[in-house]
């Protein structure tokens, strides 16, 4: 299964069929467990079991739920939000790892202290970066991409311009199991 990107970004209302498809995708992926068929020896079909365990990272419009990016992931896949701090004008990286159907924050990296950055956290210094390991796992990570911040999403070794993908509109990141086909 490959990456899916919404073709156009519009500021207007989204179509009802597209929203219904998203709702069905999420409901099917979360609420209905995949049923694996047993072969003649009573073993579960590995292909069906593997497909049932496939996960995707979804970047969805925060208002409509319409997905604008769908990327296959697995447990341990790194998901990084990289952006420029609005006051300090220095890079910040929020690093998450896929853990089941959640995004576990495993690291925050920044090059200078400023508003919204952890001033009292136990940080270590790695070259030009301050690094710390914040606690927390999230079912949904809200993001408001901005031109000045230049938000970039990194999933494994793939990079996506989150500002261009979202049209500057707020989005939510979350992980779901892929619907069995």
C-alpha positions in Angstrom: 0.0 0.0 0.0 1.4 3.4 -1.0 1.2 6.9 0.3 -2.0 8.8 -0.6 -2.1 12.5 -0.9 -5.3 14.6 -1.5 -5.0 16.2 -4.9 -6.4 19.7 -4.3 -6.6 21.9 -1.2 -9.6 24.1 -1.0 -10.8 26.4 1.7 -14.5 25.6 1.1 -16.8 23.0 2.3 -15.8 19.4 1.7 -18.1 17.0 -0.1 -20.4 14.7 2.0 -19.4 11.5 0.1 -15.7 12.2 0.9 -16.5 12.8 4.6 -18.6 9.6 4.7 -15.7 7.6 3.2 -13.4 8.9 5.9 -15.9 8.1 8.7 -16.3 4.6 7.2 -12.5 4.1 7.0 -11.9 5.1 10.6 -14.9 3.1 11.9 -13.9 0.1 9.9 -10.3 0.4 10.9 -10.9 0.9 14.6 -14.2 -0.8 15.5 -14.3 -3.9 13.3 -11.6 -6.4 13.9 -10.3 -8.2 10.9 -11.3 -11.9 10.8 -8.5 -14.1 9.5 -9.5 -17.3 7.8 -8.0 -20.6 8.8 -6.5 -22.8 6.1 -6.9 -26.6 5.9 -4.4 -27.2 8.8 -6.3 -24.7 11.1 -3.6 -22.0 10.8 -4.4 -18.4 10.1 -3.7 -17.1 6.7 -0.5 -15.0 7.2 -1.3 -12.6 4.4 -4.7 -11.8 5.8 -3.2 -11.5 9.3 -0.4 -9.2 8.1 -2.9 -7.0 6.2 -5.2 -6.8 9.3 -2.2 -5.5 11.3 -1.1 -2.8 8.7 -1.3 0.7 10.0 -1.4 4.1 8.4 -0.6 7.6 9.6 -3.4 9.9 8.6 -3.1 13.6 8.3 -6.7 14.9 8.3 -8.3 18.3 8.0 -9.1 19.2 11.7 -12.6 20.6 10.8 -13.9 18.0 8.4 -11.8 14.9 9.1 -11.0 14.6 5.4 -7.6 12.9 5.0 -5.0 14.9 3.1 -2.2 12.4 3.5 -2.2 8.7 4.3 1.2 7.0 4.8 1.8 3.3 5.7 3.6 2.9 9.1 4.5 0.2 11.6 5.3 0.2 15.3 8.5 2.1 15.8 8.2 4.3 12.7 9.5 7.8 13.5 7.2 10.7 12.8 8.8 14.1 13.1 7.2 17.6 13.1 10.0 20.0 12.1 9.4 23.7 12.1 11.0 27.1 12.9 10.2 28.6 16.3 8.2 31.8 15.7 10.1 34.0 18.2 13.6 32.5 18.3 13.6 31.7 14.5 15.5 28.5 15.2 14.7 24.9 14.3 12.5 22.7 16.5 11.8 19.0 16.0 9.0 17.1 17.9 9.8 13.4 17.4 7.2 10.7 17.9 7.3 6.9 17.4 4.3 4.9 16.3 3.2 2.7 19.2 0.0 0.7 18.4 -2.6 3.3 17.5 -0.8 6.1 19.3 2.0 8.5 18.7 4.5 8.4 21.6 6.6 11.5 21.9 10.1 10.3 22.3 12.2 13.4 21.8 12.0 17.2 21.4 15.0 18.9 19.9 15.5 22.7 19.8 18.4 25.0 19.3 17.5 27.9 21.6 15.1 28.5 24.5 12.0 30.6 23.9 8.2 30.8 24.5 6.6 27.4 24.5 9.9 25.5 24.8 10.7 23.5 27.9 12.7 25.9 30.1 12.9 23.7 33.2 13.2 20.3 31.5 16.1 18.0 32.0 17.9 18.5 28.7 21.1 17.1 27.3 23.3 18.9 24.7 23.9 17.1 21.4 26.1 19.3 19.2 24.0 22.5 18.5 20.7 20.9 19.9 19.1 20.8 23.3 17.4 17.4 23.5 14.9 16.0 26.0 12.6 13.0 26.3 9.1 14.2 27.2 6.5 11.8 28.6 3.3 11.3 26.6 1.5 9.2 24.1 -1.2 10.7 22.0 -4.2 9.3 20.0 -4.3 12.6 18.0 -1.6 15.3 17.5 -3.2 18.6 16.4 -1.0 20.9 14.3 -1.7 24.4 12.8 0.9 24.6 10.0 2.2 28.1 9.2 4.1 29.8 6.5 6.6 31.4 8.9 7.1 28.2 10.8 7.4 26.2 7.6 6.0 23.0 9.1 7.5 19.8 7.6 6.3 16.3 8.4 8.8 13.5 8.3 7.6 9.9 8.3 10.6 7.6 8.4 12.8 8.9 5.6 9.9 10.6 3.6 9.4 14.4 3.9 6.1 16.3 3.3 5.5 20.0 3.2 2.7 20.2 5.7 1.9 23.9 4.9 1.4 23.1 1.2 -0.6 19.9 1.9 -2.9 21.6 4.4 -3.2 25.0 2.7 -2.3 26.4 6.1 -5.4 24.9 7.7 -5.3 23.0 11.0 -4.8 19.3 10.8 -4.7 16.3 13.1 -2.3 13.4 12.9 -3.4 9.9 14.0 -2.7 6.3 13.4 -5.3 3.7 12.4 -5.3 0.1 11.3 -5.8 -0.2 7.6 -9.2 -1.5 6.5 -9.0 -5.1 5.3 -9.9 -5.2 1.6 
